[in-house]
Amino acid sequence: MKGIRFFLGWMMVAGLIFVPFSGATEEGKHSYNDFKKPKLCGTCHKEIYAEWKQSLMSQSFTHPWDDVEYFKLALPHALKLEKVAGVKSGCVGCHGPLAFLAGDIPPQPPEAGTRVNEGVSCEVCHNITGSTEEVPFNFSFTVDSGETKYGNRGDAETPAHGSEYSEFIRSPKLCATCHDEQSPYGAWVKETYREWKASPYAEKNIRCQDCHMYYAPGKSAPNGKQREDIAHHVFHGPHFHNKLKGSVDVALYIEDSEVRPGSEVNIRAAIFNGKVGHYFPSGSTEERVVWLEMKAEDEKGRTYHIPVNKKGFEGEAYTIADSKAIAYQAMGEIMEIGDYEGISRDGDLPDGARIFRRPFFDPKGRMTICQWYTKENTDIDYRFGPMETKFETYSWRLPRDLSDQAVTITATLYYSLVPSSVGKFLALPAYSYEPRLVNRASAEVTVK
């Protein structure tokens, strides 16, 4: 935590904090016809096209949550409140870049089937030449919509288009143009690049591309050169279970393995972020929920939820699940729902579960899921930094009728893309808010 805060503090001193939505220089300067359709690129780059097609890059505009977030929340809000008017095009800058570049603002919804549905397509990335900012953010990319495609090769030859080596395409700064974002109120609502930049991974030059793409021998096209390091366009992140599972380690320690009925069991869980090169969770952290559930189960199948011991830091209440806590009032105001007082802050999480989050607060001081309406989000940050370990402790008083059997205690770390309360309220598909397993650990005690 101190590393990223020091880095951002240095940036402020150096004068590198810029006005939000500074990337609008490319808005409306191009047309849809300036960019070839991904399917055409796929006639030669078959494997790469197939990978991209299954990635979130191809679904950046059509993904159900992104669709709902823009058309039910961000766009209506932008039309009502001048302060956030920039998100009308700002969201589209990264989620529907072809519409942004063509000035098709607001674009038609996904069901209209326009070219904005292509998402972050082949020619969006491979026509980017750089950024207007030294430290990119807020769709600050610059684009050459000509026939030259920019990539990580200086010797590629094809009759289909010109090819030119680009150091920017190879750099994490390319990712920063969309994965770092400042709200109209000046709050950093995405800072994955900046988190990485302040991490040990940046010091070792382990780039975003090294983790979210993979490299293997092969050819990028049938007539292309045989390479040892073809970059595969999978862009796997937490939306994919195979990338998420095991990304953070969990270990469990119990003070005594033999206990008596009615005695207290002291438990310690260690959670280590040794594989993620930025904070976990990262990105749109106003939406993400990561939590640790501690359960005990006896031989009769009875289960007991064990609440976490409080540490006493300021704002800790936001990091402990509470079924009575209410939040997200801004959604009802934007959607003009009468008598709306908010919905459950933590959704279906069991009371007492430890939540690893950074809550966002709107100008009225209420916890919000609307990142563009975020005024403050630095007071509480209980996430995992790169290479960081957190310890959580639990004290469980055994029932007096629990004897002569083994009890299994399990710590399970879960992740969801949005709180279940929000997902159900907005009628999102269940996979948008279902618990996704990150890791778990178990230990056994014998009750005598």
RAJOFEN-V952152 format. One record per backbone hydrogen bond with DSSP energy under -1.0 kcal/mol. NH is the residue of the N-H (numbers start at 0). CO is the residue of the C=O. Records with the same first field share a line. If there is no record, write none. Layout:
BEGIN
NH=CO ; CO
END
This chain:
BEGIN
4=0
5=1
6=2
7=3
8=4
9=5
10=6
11=7
12=8
13=9
14=11
15=10
25=22
26=23
27=99
28=25
29=100
33=30
34=31
39=36
40=36
41=37
42=39
43=40
44=40
45=43
48=44
49=45
50=46
51=47
52=48
53=49
54=51
62=58
66=62
67=63
68=64
69=65
70=66
71=67
73=68
74=69
76=72
77=73
78=74
80=76
83=80
84=81
86=83
87=84
89=85
90=86
92=88
94=90
95=91
98=95
99=95
100=96
101=97
103=98
104=102
111=108
112=109
116=113
117=114
118=115
119=56
120=118
124=120
125=121
127=124
128=141
131=139
137=179
138=176
141=129
143=126
148=161
149=125
150=163
161=146
163=148
165=150
169=165
173=170
175=171
176=172
177=174
178=174
179=175
180=189
182=186
185=182
188=180
189=180
191=178
194=190
195=191
196=192
197=193
198=195
202=198
203=199
204=201
205=200
210=207
211=207
212=208
215=229
217=226
223=220
226=217
229=215
231=213
233=231
239=236
242=239
243=239
244=240
245=437
246=243
248=271
250=269
252=267
254=265
258=445
262=259
264=395
266=393
267=252
268=391
269=250
270=389
271=248
272=387
273=271
279=383
284=282
286=283
287=283
288=415
290=413
291=353
292=411
294=409
295=303
296=407
297=301
300=297
303=295
305=293
307=351
308=392
315=312
317=314
318=315
319=316
320=352
324=321
326=342
327=366
332=328
333=329
334=330
336=331
339=336
342=326
344=324
348=345
351=320
352=349
353=291
354=318
355=289
360=375
361=365
364=361
367=359
370=368
372=369
373=370
374=360
375=360
381=356
383=279
386=272
387=384
389=270
391=268
393=266
395=264
397=262
401=398
404=446
406=444
407=296
408=442
409=294
410=440
411=292
412=438
413=290
414=435
415=288
422=418
423=419
424=420
425=421
426=423
427=422
431=428
432=429
433=429
435=414
437=412
438=412
440=410
442=408
444=406
445=256
446=404
447=258
END
